[in-house]
Amino acid sequence: MKARVTVYPKPSVLDPQGQAIAQSLRGHGHDGIADVRQGKVFEISFAGGKTREEAAAEVETIAHEVLANPVIEEYRVEILD
Amino acid sequence: MKVGVVVFPGSNCDHDAWYAITANCGHQAEFIWHASQSLNNLDAIWLPGGFSYGDYLRCGAIAKFSPVLKSVRQFAQEGGLVIGVCNGFQILTESGLLPGALVRNRGLKFICRDEALVTATAESPFTATLEKGSVLHMPIAHGEGCYVADERTLDELEAEDRVVFRYANNPNGSLRDIAGILNKERNVLGMMPHPERAMDPLMGSTGGLGIVRSMAAAIEAGAILS
C-alpha cells in the first residue's frame, strides 16, 4: 500500500519561491498565470499487513506531526493502492 | 556559569559558541552530542546555528525528534535558560518551545552581513544587563530567517513584552521586524542573528557580549533554577 502526502504553504503565508516562479512564467509569455504555490510531495510505501483505514490514520498522523508544519503549511493525504 | 552547547550533525556554529562562552566571556562550556540525554550540572543550554540533519524536510524539523531535545524540553520546563541561535531558533519553533515559524527570506537570498538590532525589552534573563532601546550590531547568516506567525500570536508576543530584538532595517521580511522572541515563561530565547560572532572588537563588533553577560548575571543571582 502506498500513500501520497502533498504539503504546500498556507495561503496566508508568503511564498516567495512560488512568486518568483509565477513571475518567470509570465516572463515566458504565460500571461494568464495568477499565482503559483510551491510545495512538496511525499510517497510513503507500507511493508504490508495494514488495512486502508489503518494506513490512512497513520499517514494522517505522520503528515500532521512530521511532514507538514501546521503553523505555515497545509497538507493533503491520498491513499494509493 | 556552565553552558551546554548542543552539537547536531550539521551544526556549524557550535565551536564559535563554545569559544564565545569560554574565551570571550570567561565562563565554562561543554559540548552535548545530539544522541545524549544527559544535561547534568549545566546552567544553560545553547542550540547553535548550522544545518542540523542537513536541514532536510524543514529547517529544524528533524532535530525536534532528537534524544537531546527531550532533555532540553524538560530543562526548559524546569526553568533552565535555553538560547537558540539561527538554526537553534528554527529548532525551538519546530519543537513548539517558541511560537511561529521561520520561512524563506522574502528576497529568496541567503543573507550574511552585519545587522543593527534594537533591544526591545530588558525584562529577560538574556537582556537584563542591556538597556531597552539600545542597538546591538551582529551578523545574520540565513536563508530561512523570515519570522512568521498569525496575527493573534504576534499581538500576544507584543502584549506580553516577549519580542526581545527587532531589526532596525528588516533584511528578510520578518513580520513586525522580529529578530528574537521569548517563551511565555521568559527562560527560552530564539534569535536569528549570531551573538557568538560578535564577541570581540577583532570580529567587528561586541554586540553579543551583553547576552552572555546577562545570562551569567541571571544565573549568579539564582533567579534561574537548573
HADDOCK unambig.tbl for C-alpha pairs under 7 A between the chains (distance, minus, plus):
assign (segid A and resid 16 and name CA) (segid B and resid 106 and name CA) 5.84 0.50 0.50
assign (segid A and resid 16 and name CA) (segid B and resid 108 and name CA) 6.59 0.50 0.50
assign (segid A and resid 71 and name CA) (segid B and resid 100 and name CA) 6.44 0.50 0.50
assign (segid A and resid 71 and name CA) (segid B and resid 101 and name CA) 6.68 0.50 0.50
assign (segid A and resid 72 and name CA) (segid B and resid 101 and name CA) 6.98 0.50 0.50
